[in-house]
Amino acid sequence: MTTEKNGAALPIVHVIGTGGSISAVGRSRIDFLDYSYGDRHFTIAEMLARVPEVHAIASVSSEQFANVGSGEVGPAHWLDLARRVNVIFREAPEPTGVAVSHGPATREDTA
């Protein structure tokens, strides 16, 4: 689903959620500093719902790949994630890009 802004098509972005501390959002929807890393983690759909402004800049779809602490993400996840991204571009070549929501502990490794 492509939407337009000022007559121009918005970029299509697919967001994949993996969990991590970024999914433990604070009291307000834009509090990414003073959050609690408790038992519950937001899904990527819940995180995107907290920032509806994203739809003004992109046509966004999402999926939950995992919902674990970023320190738990390792080689098996990386291979599965790479395969999933390849499938996304193969089956739906119109996305401008894929963004991976990830906590800080192993994001460099995943990247």
C-alpha positions in Angstrom: 0.0 0.0 0.0 1.6 3.2 -1.2 0.4 6.5 0.1 1.2 9.9 -1.2 2.3 13.2 0.4 2.2 16.4 -1.7 1.6 14.2 -4.8 4.8 12.2 -4.4 4.7 8.5 -3.4 6.1 7.8 0.1 8.9 5.3 0.4 7.8 1.8 1.4 9.7 0.6 4.5 9.3 -2.8 6.1 10.3 -2.8 9.8 11.4 -6.0 11.5 11.3 -6.2 15.3 13.8 -8.3 17.2 13.3 -7.1 20.8 16.1 -5.8 22.9 16.0 -2.8 25.3 14.6 -0.6 22.6 11.4 -2.5 23.0 11.2 -1.6 26.7 9.9 1.9 26.2 9.4 4.4 29.0 6.3 6.1 30.4 5.9 8.5 27.5 5.8 7.4 23.8 9.1 9.2 23.1 11.0 8.2 26.2 13.9 6.1 24.9 16.2 7.0 27.7 14.5 6.4 31.1 12.8 3.1 30.4 12.5 0.0 32.5 13.9 -3.3 31.2 11.2 -5.4 32.8 9.5 -8.6 31.9 7.4 -7.1 29.2 8.6 -5.9 25.8 6.6 -4.1 23.3 6.1 -5.7 19.9 7.2 -3.8 16.8 3.5 -3.1 16.0 3.1 -1.6 19.5 6.2 0.5 19.1 5.1 1.8 15.7 1.6 2.6 17.1 3.3 4.8 19.7 4.9 6.9 16.9 2.0 7.5 14.4 4.0 10.3 12.8 6.1 7.7 11.0 3.2 7.3 8.5 3.7 10.9 7.4 7.2 10.0 6.0 6.8 6.4 4.9 4.4 3.7 4.1 5.3 1.2 6.8 4.7 -2.5 7.3 6.1 -4.5 10.1 6.7 -8.0 11.5 7.9 -9.5 14.7 11.0 -11.6 14.0 11.9 -12.2 17.6 11.3 -10.5 21.0 14.4 -11.3 23.0 17.2 -9.3 24.7 19.7 -8.2 22.1 22.4 -10.1 23.9 20.5 -13.3 23.0 20.7 -12.6 19.3 23.5 -14.6 17.7 24.7 -16.3 14.5 21.5 -18.4 14.0 19.3 -15.3 14.3 21.6 -13.4 12.0 21.3 -16.0 9.2 17.6 -16.3 9.6 17.2 -12.5 9.6 19.4 -12.2 6.5 17.2 -14.9 4.8 14.1 -13.1 5.8 15.3 -9.7 4.4 16.2 -11.5 1.1 12.7 -13.0 0.9 11.1 -9.6 1.5 12.9 -8.1 -1.4 12.3 -11.2 -3.6 8.6 -11.4 -2.9 7.8 -7.7 -2.7 10.5 -5.8 -4.6 8.8 -2.4 -4.1 10.1 -1.7 -0.6 12.7 1.1 -0.5 14.3 -0.6 2.5 14.1 -2.8 5.5 14.7 -1.4 9.0 15.6 -3.8 11.9 14.6 -2.7 15.4 17.4 -3.9 17.7 18.7 -3.3 21.1 22.3 -2.0 21.6 24.1 -5.1 23.0 24.8 -6.8 19.7 23.5 -4.4 17.0 26.9 -4.0 15.4 27.2 -7.8 15.1 23.7 -8.0 13.5 24.5 -5.1 11.2 
